[in-house]
Structures are given as structure tokens and as C-alpha cells.
């Protein structure tokens, strides 16, 4: 069976995959600047998971002969960086807190936009739902590790 998706859903999936690719690059770059090894590892995990999530979505769609073109851009990541600068204050670790808050907002926006659609690919809704829950847990872990590094 070959599934078809409408243009609106294709655009939403394209935006989600593009966002995941940008998060991969952004978190990887930020992780390099972190001195706390546990926090650095958690940040690198988000980068790696984002790349994996984009691949999982594309793989599911390719099984149905659906190709979602990915825009090679960092435009959204630049917006995230600006939001971090605006939200962060002089408190220790505030940039990581702002990063998590901003990225969570975008993750929820993109994932929930896709989940609101009728997904013609059988397992895609379960995969996307799992990804959203997993990334929420990853951000909780980053927040915790960020707090712990300054509490000692």
C-alpha cells in the first residue's frame, strides 16, 4: 500500500525534519563549549537524538515512497539563539535554562502540528509521539544537570 500525504502535512513534516537537523547542529556546537562532562554528554545526546529522529521520520515515509525534502538552513536556529540571548540573565546557567525553554517550545510546536494531522503511515504517529516524550525527558535531564553543576 502506498500512502499519500497532503501538501499541508508534507510542509509540516518538512519543517519538523528541518528543525531536527538544525537542533542537531546547534546542540552539537553548544555541547563543545560545556565544561561539565555530564551536561556535555546530555547535550550531545539531544544532538544525536535529533538527527536520529529526523532519520526515523524519513525512513517511515520512504517505506511509502514519500520523500520529504529537507531545507539546508539554520534560520530557525538563529532565532533560537536570539531568544536565548533575550531570556538569559546574569544567573549561573541561565543560558542553558533559556535554551531548554526555547527549544521545548519549538519541539512542541512542530511535533503537535504534525500530530494534529491524519497520518497515513501506520507507525508514524506512535514514533512521533515517542520522540516528543523522549525529548521532553532529555530537557528535564539537562535542566537537572545544569542546576546540579552550580549547587556544589
DSSP file (Angstrom, degrees, kcal/mol; ACC not computed):
  #  RESIDUE AA STRUCTURE BP1 BP2  ACC     N-H-->O    O-->H-N    N-H-->O    O-->H-N    TCO  KAPPA ALPHA  PHI   PSI    X-CA   Y-CA   Z-CA
    1    1 A X              0   0    0      0, 0.0     2,-0.6     0, 0.0     0, 0.0   0.000 360.0 360.0 360.0 129.7    0.0    0.0    0.0
    2    2 A X        -     0   0    0     63,-0.0     2,-0.2     2,-0.0    62,-0.1  -0.903 360.0-149.0-104.4 119.6    1.4    3.4   -0.9
    3    3 A X        -     0   0    0     -2,-0.6     2,-0.4    58,-0.1   118,-0.1  -0.495   6.4-151.9 -83.6 154.3    0.2    6.2    1.4
    4    4 A X        -     0   0    0     -2,-0.2     2,-0.4    62,-0.0   116,-0.2  -0.951   4.2-158.0-124.1 148.9   -0.3    9.7    0.2
    5    5 A X        -     0   0    0     -2,-0.4   114,-0.1   114,-0.1     2,-0.1  -0.952  19.7-118.5-125.1 147.9    0.1   12.8    2.2
    6    6 A X     >  -     0   0    0     -2,-0.4     4,-2.4     1,-0.1     5,-0.2  -0.325  32.2-104.9 -79.1 167.6   -1.4   16.2    1.5
    7    7 A X  H  > S+     0   0    0      1,-0.2     4,-2.5     2,-0.2     5,-0.2   0.853 118.6  55.5 -62.4 -37.1    0.7   19.3    0.9
    8    8 A X  H  > S+     0   0    0      2,-0.2     4,-2.0     1,-0.2    -1,-0.2   0.932 110.8  44.1 -63.5 -45.5   -0.1   20.7    4.4
    9    9 A X  H  > S+     0   0    0      2,-0.2     4,-2.7     1,-0.2     5,-0.2   0.899 112.0  53.5 -66.1 -40.2    1.2   17.6    6.1
   10   10 A X  H  X S+     0   0    0     -4,-2.4     4,-2.6     1,-0.2    -2,-0.2   0.920 109.1  49.1 -60.4 -42.7    4.2   17.4    3.8
   11   11 A X  H  X S+     0   0    0     -4,-2.5     4,-2.4     2,-0.2    -1,-0.2   0.895 111.6  49.3 -63.0 -40.1    5.1   21.0    4.7
   12   12 A X  H  X S+     0   0    0     -4,-2.0     4,-2.4     2,-0.2    -2,-0.2   0.905 112.6  46.8 -66.8 -41.4    4.7   20.3    8.4
   13   13 A X  H  X S+     0   0    0     -4,-2.7     4,-2.8     2,-0.2     5,-0.2   0.896 111.6  51.7 -66.6 -39.2    6.9   17.2    8.2
   14   14 A X  H  X S+     0   0    0     -4,-2.6     4,-2.4    -5,-0.2    57,-0.3   0.918 111.0  47.8 -62.7 -43.1    9.5   19.1    6.2
   15   15 A X  H  X S+     0   0    0     -4,-2.4     4,-2.5     2,-0.2    -2,-0.2   0.910 112.5  49.3 -63.8 -42.3    9.5   21.8    8.8
   16   16 A X  H  X S+     0   0    0     -4,-2.4     4,-2.6     2,-0.2    -2,-0.2   0.944 113.3  44.9 -62.7 -48.9    9.9   19.2   11.6
   17   17 A X  H  X S+     0   0    0     -4,-2.8     4,-2.1     2,-0.2    -2,-0.2   0.898 113.5  50.7 -64.5 -40.0   12.7   17.4    9.9
   18   18 A X  H  X S+     0   0    0     -4,-2.4     4,-2.0    -5,-0.2    -1,-0.2   0.924 110.9  49.3 -61.8 -44.6   14.5   20.7    9.1
   19   19 A X  H  X S+     0   0    0     -4,-2.5     4,-2.6     1,-0.2    -2,-0.2   0.923 109.1  52.2 -60.1 -45.7   14.1   21.8   12.7
   20   20 A X  H  X S+     0   0    0     -4,-2.6     4,-2.1     1,-0.2    -1,-0.2   0.883 109.1  50.1 -60.6 -38.8   15.6   18.5   13.9
   21   21 A X  H  X S+     0   0    0     -4,-2.1     4,-1.8     2,-0.2    -1,-0.2   0.880 111.3  48.5 -67.0 -37.8   18.6   18.9   11.6
   22   22 A X  H  X S+     0   0    0     -4,-2.0     4,-2.8     2,-0.2    -2,-0.2   0.893 110.0  51.6 -68.8 -39.4   19.2   22.4   12.9
   23   23 A X  H  X S+     0   0    0     -4,-2.6     4,-3.0     2,-0.2     5,-0.4   0.896 106.1  56.6 -62.8 -40.2   18.9   21.2   16.5
   24   24 A X  H  X S+     0   0    0     -4,-2.1     4,-1.6    -5,-0.2    -2,-0.2   0.951 113.0  38.9 -55.7 -51.4   21.4   18.5   15.8
   25   25 A X  H  X S+     0   0    0     -4,-1.8     4,-2.0     2,-0.2    -2,-0.2   0.909 117.7  49.8 -66.7 -42.8   24.0   21.1   14.6
   26   26 A X  H  X S+     0   0    0     -4,-2.8     4,-2.3     1,-0.2    -2,-0.2   0.933 113.0  43.4 -65.4 -48.4   23.1   23.6   17.3
   27   27 A X  H  X S+     0   0    0     -4,-3.0     4,-2.6     1,-0.2    -1,-0.2   0.853 111.8  55.4 -68.0 -33.5   23.3   21.3   20.3
   28   28 A X  H  X S+     0   0    0     -4,-1.6     4,-1.2    -5,-0.4    -1,-0.2   0.924 110.3  45.5 -62.7 -44.0   26.5   19.7   19.0
   29   29 A X  H  X S+     0   0    0     -4,-2.0     4,-0.5     1,-0.2    -2,-0.2   0.902 114.6  47.6 -66.3 -42.0   28.1   23.2   18.8
   30   30 A X  H >< S+     0   0    0     -4,-2.3     3,-1.4     1,-0.2     4,-0.5   0.897 105.7  58.8 -67.1 -39.7   26.9   24.2   22.2
   31   31 A X  H >< S+     0   0    0     -4,-2.6     3,-1.2     1,-0.3    -1,-0.2   0.849  97.1  61.9 -58.7 -34.6   28.0   20.9   23.8
   32   32 A X  H 3< S+     0   0    0     -4,-1.2    -1,-0.3     1,-0.3    -2,-0.2   0.773 103.5  50.1 -63.0 -24.8   31.6   21.6   22.7
   33   33 A X  T << S+     0   0    0     -3,-1.4     2,-0.3    -4,-0.5    -1,-0.3   0.528  88.1 101.7 -91.1  -7.0   31.6   24.7   24.9
   34   34 A X    <   -     0   0    0     -3,-1.2     6,-0.0    -4,-0.5    -3,-0.0  -0.622  50.1-167.9 -84.5 133.6   30.3   23.0   28.1
   35   35 A X        +     0   0    0     -2,-0.3     2,-0.6     5,-0.0    -1,-0.1   0.711  65.2  87.5 -93.5 -22.0   32.8   22.1   30.7
   36   36 A X     >  -     0   0    0      1,-0.2     4,-2.8     2,-0.0     5,-0.2  -0.688  69.7-150.1 -79.6 119.2   30.7   19.8   32.9
   37   37 A X  H  > S+     0   0    0     -2,-0.6     4,-2.4     1,-0.2     5,-0.2   0.878  92.5  49.1 -63.8 -39.7   31.1   16.3   31.4
   38   38 A X  H  > S+     0   0    0      2,-0.2     4,-2.1     1,-0.2    -1,-0.2   0.928 115.1  44.2 -65.3 -43.6   27.6   15.0   32.4
   39   39 A X  H  > S+     0   0    0      2,-0.2     4,-2.4     1,-0.2    -2,-0.2   0.903 112.4  53.0 -66.7 -40.9   25.9   18.1   31.0
   40   40 A X  H  X S+     0   0    0     -4,-2.8     4,-2.5     1,-0.2    -2,-0.2   0.921 109.4  49.1 -58.9 -44.8   28.0   18.0   27.9
   41   41 A X  H  X S+     0   0    0     -4,-2.4     4,-2.0     1,-0.2    -1,-0.2   0.901 110.6  50.2 -62.9 -41.7   27.0   14.3   27.3
   42   42 A X  H  X S+     0   0    0     -4,-2.1     4,-1.6     2,-0.2    -1,-0.2   0.875 111.6  48.5 -64.6 -37.6   23.3   15.2   27.8
   43   43 A X  H  X S+     0   0    0     -4,-2.4     4,-1.9     2,-0.2    -2,-0.2   0.904 111.1  49.5 -69.2 -41.1   23.6   18.0   25.3
   44   44 A X  H  X S+     0   0    0     -4,-2.5     4,-2.6     1,-0.2    -2,-0.2   0.847 107.0  57.1 -65.7 -32.4   25.4   15.8   22.8
   45   45 A X  H  X S+     0   0    0     -4,-2.0     4,-3.2     2,-0.2     5,-0.2   0.902 105.0  50.2 -64.6 -40.9   22.7   13.2   23.3
   46   46 A X  H  X S+     0   0    0     -4,-1.6     4,-2.4     2,-0.2    -1,-0.2   0.911 110.9  50.2 -63.1 -40.9   20.0   15.7   22.3
   47   47 A X  H  X S+     0   0    0     -4,-1.9     4,-1.7     2,-0.2    -2,-0.2   0.948 114.8  42.7 -60.7 -48.0   22.0   16.5   19.2
   48   48 A X  H  X S+     0   0    0     -4,-2.6     4,-2.3     1,-0.2    -2,-0.2   0.905 113.8  50.9 -66.0 -42.6   22.4   12.8   18.3
   49   49 A X  H  X S+     0   0    0     -4,-3.2     4,-3.1     1,-0.2    -1,-0.2   0.885 107.1  54.5 -63.9 -38.6   18.7   12.0   19.1
   50   50 A X  H  X S+     0   0    0     -4,-2.4     4,-2.1    -5,-0.2    -1,-0.2   0.915 109.7  46.9 -61.5 -42.6   17.5   14.9   16.9
   51   51 A X  H  X S+     0   0    0     -4,-1.7     4,-1.9     1,-0.2    -1,-0.2   0.913 113.6  48.7 -63.9 -42.2   19.5   13.5   14.0
   52   52 A X  H  X S+     0   0    0     -4,-2.3     4,-2.7     2,-0.2    -2,-0.2   0.899 108.9  53.2 -64.5 -41.2   18.1   10.0   14.7
   53   53 A X  H  X S+     0   0    0     -4,-3.1     4,-2.3     2,-0.2    -1,-0.2   0.911 108.1  50.0 -62.1 -42.8   14.5   11.3   14.9
   54   54 A X  H  X S+     0   0    0     -4,-2.1     4,-2.4     1,-0.2    -1,-0.2   0.914 112.1  48.5 -61.4 -41.9   14.8   13.0   11.5
   55   55 A X  H  X S+     0   0    0     -4,-1.9     4,-2.9     2,-0.2    -2,-0.2   0.907 109.4  52.3 -64.9 -42.3   16.1    9.8   10.1
   56   56 A X  H  X S+     0   0    0     -4,-2.7     4,-2.3     2,-0.2    -2,-0.2   0.918 111.1  47.0 -60.5 -43.7   13.3    7.7   11.6
   57   57 A X  H  X S+     0   0    0     -4,-2.3     4,-2.0     2,-0.2    -2,-0.2   0.945 114.4  46.4 -63.9 -47.7   10.7   10.0   10.2
   58   58 A X  H  X S+     0   0    0     -4,-2.4     4,-2.5     1,-0.2    -2,-0.2   0.896 111.2  52.7 -62.3 -40.3   12.3   10.0    6.7
   59   59 A X  H  X S+     0   0    0     -4,-2.9     4,-1.5     2,-0.2    -1,-0.2   0.919 108.7  49.6 -62.1 -43.7   12.7    6.2    6.9
   60   60 A X  H  < S+     0   0    0     -4,-2.3     4,-0.4     1,-0.2    -1,-0.2   0.902 113.8  46.0 -61.5 -40.9    9.0    5.7    7.7
   61   61 A X  H ><>S+     0   0    0     -4,-2.0     5,-2.5     1,-0.2     3,-1.1   0.865 107.2  56.8 -71.7 -35.8    8.0    8.0    4.8
   62   62 A X  H ><5S+     0   0    0     -4,-2.5     3,-2.0     1,-0.3    -1,-0.2   0.817  95.3  65.8 -66.6 -29.4   10.3    6.4    2.4
   63   63 A X  T 3<5S+     0   0    0     -4,-1.5    -1,-0.3     1,-0.3    -2,-0.2   0.772 107.3  42.9 -60.4 -23.4    8.7    3.0    3.0
   64   64 A X  T < 5S-     0   0    0     -3,-1.1    -1,-0.3    -4,-0.4    -2,-0.2   0.139 122.8-106.8-107.0  18.0    5.6    4.5    1.4
   65   65 A X  T < 5S+     0   0    0     -3,-2.0     2,-0.5     1,-0.2    -3,-0.2   0.837  75.5 139.4  59.6  34.8    7.5    6.2   -1.4
   66   66 A X      < -     0   0    0     -5,-2.5     2,-0.5    -8,-0.1    -1,-0.2  -0.948  34.6-164.6-111.0 125.5    7.1    9.6    0.2
   67   67 A X        -     0   0    0     -2,-0.5     2,-0.7    -3,-0.1    -9,-0.0  -0.937   5.9-162.7-112.7 128.6   10.1   12.0    0.1
   68   68 A X        -     0   0    0     -2,-0.5     2,-0.1   -55,-0.1    -6,-0.0  -0.923  19.9-138.1-109.1 108.5   10.2   15.0    2.3
   69   69 A X        -     0   0    0     -2,-0.7     2,-0.5     1,-0.1   -51,-0.1  -0.411  15.3-140.9 -66.7 139.9   12.8   17.4    1.0
   70   70 A X        -     0   0    0     -2,-0.1     2,-0.4   -53,-0.1   -55,-0.1  -0.887   7.1-135.2-106.8 128.0   14.9   19.0    3.8
   71   71 A X        -     0   0    0     -2,-0.5     2,-1.3   -57,-0.3     0, 0.0  -0.655  13.0-137.9 -78.6 132.0   15.9   22.6    3.6
   72   72 A X        +     0   0    0     -2,-0.4     2,-0.3     2,-0.0    -1,-0.1  -0.733  57.7 122.2 -91.6  90.7   19.6   23.1    4.5
   73   73 A X        -     0   0    0     -2,-1.3     4,-0.1   -55,-0.1     3,-0.0  -0.950  53.4-158.5-145.5 159.9   19.2   26.2    6.6
   74   74 A X     >  +     0   0    0     -2,-0.3     4,-2.1     2,-0.1     5,-0.2   0.073  60.3 116.5-125.8  21.6   20.0   27.4   10.1
   75   75 A X  H  > S+     0   0    0      1,-0.2     4,-1.4     2,-0.2     5,-0.1   0.893  78.1  45.8 -58.6 -44.4   17.5   30.2   10.0
   76   76 A X  H  > S+     0   0    0      1,-0.2     4,-2.2     2,-0.2    -1,-0.2   0.883 109.3  55.2 -68.7 -38.4   15.4   28.8   12.9
   77   77 A X  H  > S+     0   0    0      1,-0.2     4,-2.5     2,-0.2    -1,-0.2   0.875 104.0  55.2 -63.8 -35.0   18.5   28.0   15.0
   78   78 A X  H  X S+     0   0    0     -4,-2.1     4,-2.1     2,-0.2    -1,-0.2   0.890 106.8  50.8 -63.5 -37.8   19.4   31.7   14.7
   79   79 A X  H  X S+     0   0    0     -4,-1.4     4,-2.5     2,-0.2    -2,-0.2   0.910 109.2  51.2 -63.0 -42.0   16.0   32.6   16.1
   80   80 A X  H  X S+     0   0    0     -4,-2.2     4,-2.3     1,-0.2    -2,-0.2   0.922 108.6  50.9 -61.4 -44.8   16.6   30.2   18.9
   81   81 A X  H  X S+     0   0    0     -4,-2.5     4,-2.2     1,-0.2    -1,-0.2   0.896 110.0  49.9 -60.9 -40.4   20.0   31.8   19.7
   82   82 A X  H  X S+     0   0    0     -4,-2.1     4,-2.1     2,-0.2    -1,-0.2   0.910 109.8  51.0 -64.4 -42.1   18.4   35.3   19.7
   83   83 A X  H  X S+     0   0    0     -4,-2.5     4,-2.5     2,-0.2     5,-0.2   0.891 108.7  52.2 -61.4 -39.3   15.7   34.1   22.1
   84   84 A X  H  X S+     0   0    0     -4,-2.3     4,-2.8     1,-0.2    -2,-0.2   0.935 109.0  49.4 -62.8 -46.1   18.4   32.6   24.4
   85   85 A X  H  < S+     0   0    0     -4,-2.2    -1,-0.2     1,-0.2    -2,-0.2   0.878 113.8  46.5 -60.9 -37.9   20.2   35.9   24.5
   86   86 A X  H  < S+     0   0    0     -4,-2.1    -1,-0.2     1,-0.2    -2,-0.2   0.873 118.7  40.3 -71.6 -37.6   17.0   37.8   25.3
   87   87 A X  H  < S+     0   0    0     -4,-2.5    -2,-0.2    -5,-0.2    -3,-0.2   0.817  94.6  92.2 -83.2 -32.3   15.9   35.3   28.0
   88   88 A X     <  -     0   0    0     -4,-2.8     2,-0.2    -5,-0.2     7,-0.1  -0.351  53.0-177.2 -69.6 141.1   19.2   34.7   29.7
   89   89 A X        -     0   0    0      2,-0.2     5,-0.2    -2,-0.1     6,-0.1  -0.391  46.9 -77.8-117.7-159.5   20.2   36.8   32.7
   90   90 A X  S    S+     0   0    0     -2,-0.2     3,-0.1     4,-0.1    -2,-0.1   0.509  89.9 114.3 -84.2  -4.1   23.3   37.0   34.8
   91   91 A X  S >  S-     0   0    0      1,-0.1     3,-1.8     2,-0.1     4,-0.3  -0.353  81.0 -95.1 -67.6 146.9   22.4   34.0   36.9
   92   92 A X  T 3  S+     0   0    0      1,-0.3    -1,-0.1     2,-0.1    58,-0.1  -0.413 108.5   9.0 -63.1 131.0   24.7   31.0   36.5
   93   93 A X  T 3> S+     0   0    0     -2,-0.1     4,-1.8    -3,-0.1     3,-0.5   0.521  85.3 129.4  80.2   5.1   23.4   28.5   34.0
   94   94 A X  H <>  +     0   0    0     -3,-1.8     4,-2.5     1,-0.2     5,-0.2   0.803  67.6  59.7 -66.6 -27.3   20.6   30.8   32.7
   95   95 A X  H  > S+     0   0    0     -4,-0.3     4,-2.3     2,-0.2    -1,-0.2   0.891 105.9  47.7 -67.0 -37.0   21.7   30.3   29.1
   96   96 A X  H  > S+     0   0    0     -3,-0.5     4,-2.6     2,-0.2    -2,-0.2   0.903 111.7  50.3 -69.3 -40.2   21.0   26.6   29.4
   97   97 A X  H  X S+     0   0    0     -4,-1.8     4,-2.5     2,-0.2    -2,-0.2   0.927 112.7  46.6 -61.8 -44.8   17.7   27.2   31.0
   98   98 A X  H  X S+     0   0    0     -4,-2.5     4,-2.6     2,-0.2     5,-0.3   0.885 110.9  53.1 -64.7 -39.0   16.7   29.6   28.2
   99   99 A X  H  X S+     0   0    0     -4,-2.3     4,-2.7     2,-0.2     5,-0.3   0.941 111.3  45.6 -60.5 -47.9   18.0   27.1   25.6
  100  100 A X  H  X S+     0   0    0     -4,-2.6     4,-2.7     2,-0.2     5,-0.2   0.930 114.3  47.7 -62.8 -46.4   15.8   24.4   27.0
  101  101 A X  H  X S+     0   0    0     -4,-2.5     4,-1.8     2,-0.2    -2,-0.2   0.930 115.3  44.7 -61.3 -46.2   12.7   26.6   27.3
  102  102 A X  H  X S+     0   0    0     -4,-2.6     4,-1.9     2,-0.2    -2,-0.2   0.935 115.8  45.8 -65.2 -46.8   13.1   27.9   23.8
  103  103 A X  H  X S+     0   0    0     -4,-2.7     4,-3.2    -5,-0.3     5,-0.2   0.890 109.7  54.6 -67.0 -38.3   13.8   24.6   22.2
  104  104 A X  H  X S+     0   0    0     -4,-2.7     4,-2.8    -5,-0.3     5,-0.2   0.907 106.2  53.1 -59.8 -40.5   11.0   22.9   24.1
  105  105 A X  H  X S+     0   0    0     -4,-1.8     4,-2.3    -5,-0.2    -1,-0.2   0.937 113.0  43.0 -59.3 -47.1    8.6   25.5   22.7
  106  106 A X  H  X S+     0   0    0     -4,-1.9     4,-2.7     2,-0.2     5,-0.3   0.912 112.5  52.5 -67.6 -42.5    9.7   24.8   19.2
  107  107 A X  H  X S+     0   0    0     -4,-3.2     4,-2.8     1,-0.2     5,-0.3   0.953 112.4  45.7 -57.0 -49.3    9.7   21.0   19.7
  108  108 A X  H  X S+     0   0    0     -4,-2.8     4,-2.4    -5,-0.2     5,-0.3   0.909 112.6  51.4 -60.7 -42.7    6.1   21.1   21.0
  109  109 A X  H  X S+     0   0    0     -4,-2.3     4,-1.6    -5,-0.2    -2,-0.2   0.946 116.1  38.6 -60.1 -50.7    5.0   23.4   18.2
  110  110 A X  H  X S+     0   0    0     -4,-2.7     4,-1.6     2,-0.2    -2,-0.2   0.917 119.5  45.3 -71.0 -43.5    6.4   21.3   15.3
  111  111 A X  H  X S+     0   0    0     -4,-2.8     4,-2.8    -5,-0.3     5,-0.2   0.929 114.1  47.8 -67.3 -44.2    5.5   17.9   16.8
  112  112 A X  H  X S+     0   0    0     -4,-2.4     4,-1.5    -5,-0.3    -1,-0.2   0.831 107.2  57.5 -68.5 -30.2    2.0   18.9   17.8
  113  113 A X  H  < S+     0   0    0     -4,-1.6     4,-0.3    -5,-0.3    -1,-0.2   0.909 112.3  41.4 -63.5 -40.6    1.4   20.4   14.4
  114  114 A X  H >< S+     0   0    0     -4,-1.6     3,-1.6     1,-0.2    -2,-0.2   0.918 112.6  53.5 -71.5 -43.4    2.2   17.0   12.8
  115  115 A X  H 3< S+     0   0    0     -4,-2.8    -1,-0.2     1,-0.3    -2,-0.2   0.748  99.6  63.3 -65.4 -22.7    0.3   15.0   15.4
  116  116 A X  T 3< S+     0   0    0     -4,-1.5    -1,-0.3    -5,-0.2    -2,-0.2   0.651  94.3  80.9 -74.4 -14.5   -2.8   17.1   14.8
  117  117 A X  S <  S-     0   0    0     -3,-1.6     2,-0.8    -4,-0.3    -3,-0.0  -0.480  94.9-102.0 -89.6 161.2   -2.9   15.8   11.2
  118  118 A X        -     0   0    0     -2,-0.2     2,-0.6     2,-0.0    -2,-0.1  -0.762  40.2-149.8 -80.2 110.5   -4.3   12.5    9.9
  119  119 A X        -     0   0    0     -2,-0.8     6,-0.2    -4,-0.1  -114,-0.1  -0.754  12.1-165.1 -91.2 117.5   -1.1   10.5    9.4
  120  120 A X        +     0   0    0     -2,-0.6     2,-0.5  -116,-0.2    -1,-0.1   0.635  66.4  89.2 -77.3 -13.2   -1.4    7.9    6.6
  121  121 A X  S >> S-     0   0    0      1,-0.1     3,-0.9  -118,-0.1     4,-0.6  -0.771  79.0-135.1 -90.7 124.7    1.7    6.0    7.7
  122  122 A X  T 34 S+     0   0    0     -2,-0.5     3,-0.3     1,-0.3     4,-0.3   0.846  95.3  25.8 -50.0 -55.3    0.8    3.3   10.2
  123  123 A X  T 3> S+     0   0    0      1,-0.2     4,-2.4     2,-0.1    -1,-0.3   0.483  95.8  94.0 -92.8  -2.5    3.5    3.6   12.8
  124  124 A X  H <> S+     0   0    0     -3,-0.9     4,-2.8     1,-0.2     5,-0.2   0.885  83.1  51.4 -62.3 -41.4    4.4    7.3   12.3
  125  125 A X  H  X S+     0   0    0     -4,-0.6     4,-2.5    -3,-0.3    -1,-0.2   0.917 111.9  47.2 -62.8 -42.7    2.1    8.7   15.0
  126  126 A X  H  > S+     0   0    0     -4,-0.3     4,-2.4     2,-0.2    -1,-0.2   0.910 113.8  48.2 -64.6 -41.7    3.5    6.3   17.6
  127  127 A X  H  X S+     0   0    0     -4,-2.4     4,-2.5     2,-0.2    -2,-0.2   0.934 113.6  46.0 -64.2 -46.4    7.1    7.1   16.6
  128  128 A X  H  X S+     0   0    0     -4,-2.8     4,-2.2     2,-0.2    -2,-0.2   0.895 112.6  50.4 -66.5 -40.1    6.5   10.9   16.6
  129  129 A X  H  X S+     0   0    0     -4,-2.5     4,-2.2    -5,-0.2    -1,-0.2   0.935 111.5  48.4 -62.3 -45.7    4.7   10.7   20.0
  130  130 A X  H  X S+     0   0    0     -4,-2.4     4,-2.8     1,-0.2    -2,-0.2   0.918 110.1  52.5 -59.4 -44.3    7.5    8.7   21.5
  131  131 A X  H  X S+     0   0    0     -4,-2.5     4,-2.4     1,-0.2     5,-0.2   0.913 108.7  50.0 -58.9 -43.8   10.1   11.2   20.1
  132  132 A X  H  X S+     0   0    0     -4,-2.2     4,-1.8     1,-0.2    -1,-0.2   0.933 113.1  45.2 -62.8 -46.5    8.2   14.1   21.7
  133  133 A X  H  X S+     0   0    0     -4,-2.2     4,-1.9     1,-0.2    -1,-0.2   0.897 112.9  51.9 -63.4 -40.3    8.1   12.4   25.1
  134  134 A X  H  X S+     0   0    0     -4,-2.8     4,-2.0     1,-0.2    -2,-0.2   0.893 109.3  48.4 -65.3 -40.0   11.7   11.4   24.9
  135  135 A X  H  X S+     0   0    0     -4,-2.4     4,-2.1     2,-0.2    -1,-0.2   0.861 107.6  55.7 -71.3 -32.9   12.9   14.9   24.1
  136  136 A X  H  X S+     0   0    0     -4,-1.8     4,-1.7    -5,-0.2    -1,-0.2   0.909 109.2  47.8 -61.8 -40.8   10.9   16.3   27.0
  137  137 A X  H  X S+     0   0    0     -4,-1.9     4,-2.2     2,-0.2    -2,-0.2   0.888 108.3  54.8 -65.2 -39.5   12.7   13.9   29.3
  138  138 A X  H  X S+     0   0    0     -4,-2.0     4,-2.2     1,-0.2    -2,-0.2   0.894 107.7  49.3 -62.0 -40.1   16.0   14.9   27.8
  139  139 A X  H  X S+     0   0    0     -4,-2.1     4,-2.5     2,-0.2    -1,-0.2   0.866 108.1  53.5 -69.2 -34.9   15.3   18.5   28.5
  140  140 A X  H  X S+     0   0    0     -4,-1.7     4,-2.4     2,-0.2    -2,-0.2   0.920 109.7  49.1 -61.8 -42.0   14.4   17.7   32.1
  141  141 A X  H  X S+     0   0    0     -4,-2.2     4,-2.8     2,-0.2     5,-0.2   0.916 110.4  49.9 -63.8 -44.2   17.7   15.9   32.5
  142  142 A X  H  X S+     0   0    0     -4,-2.2     4,-2.5     2,-0.2    -1,-0.2   0.920 111.0  49.5 -61.9 -43.6   19.6   18.9   31.0
  143  143 A X  H  X S+     0   0    0     -4,-2.5     4,-2.3     2,-0.2    -1,-0.2   0.927 112.4  48.1 -60.9 -44.4   17.9   21.2   33.4
  144  144 A X  H  X S+     0   0    0     -4,-2.4     4,-2.6     2,-0.2    -2,-0.2   0.944 113.4  46.1 -61.6 -49.1   18.7   19.0   36.4
  145  145 A X  H  X S+     0   0    0     -4,-2.8     4,-1.8     1,-0.2    -1,-0.2   0.867 111.2  53.4 -63.3 -36.3   22.3   18.6   35.4
  146  146 A X  H  X S+     0   0    0     -4,-2.5     4,-0.5    -5,-0.2    -1,-0.2   0.908 111.3  45.7 -64.0 -42.4   22.6   22.3   34.8
  147  147 A X  H >X S+     0   0    0     -4,-2.3     3,-1.1     1,-0.2     4,-0.6   0.915 111.4  52.7 -66.2 -43.4   21.2   23.0   38.3
  148  148 A X  H >X S+     0   0    0     -4,-2.6     3,-0.8     1,-0.2     4,-0.6   0.829  98.6  62.9 -64.6 -32.9   23.5   20.4   39.9
  149  149 A X  H 3< S+     0   0    0     -4,-1.8    -1,-0.2     1,-0.2    -2,-0.2   0.732 111.4  38.2 -68.2 -19.0   26.7   21.8   38.4
  150  150 A X  H << S+     0   0    0     -3,-1.1    -1,-0.2    -4,-0.5    -2,-0.2   0.440 102.0  72.5-107.3  -2.2   26.1   25.1   40.3
  151  151 A X  H <<        0   0    0     -3,-0.8    -2,-0.2    -4,-0.6    -3,-0.1   0.610 360.0 360.0 -89.6 -10.8   24.8   23.7   43.6
  152  152 A X     <        0   0    0     -4,-0.6    -1,-0.2    -3,-0.0    -2,-0.1   0.477 360.0 360.0 -82.3 360.0   28.1   22.2   44.8
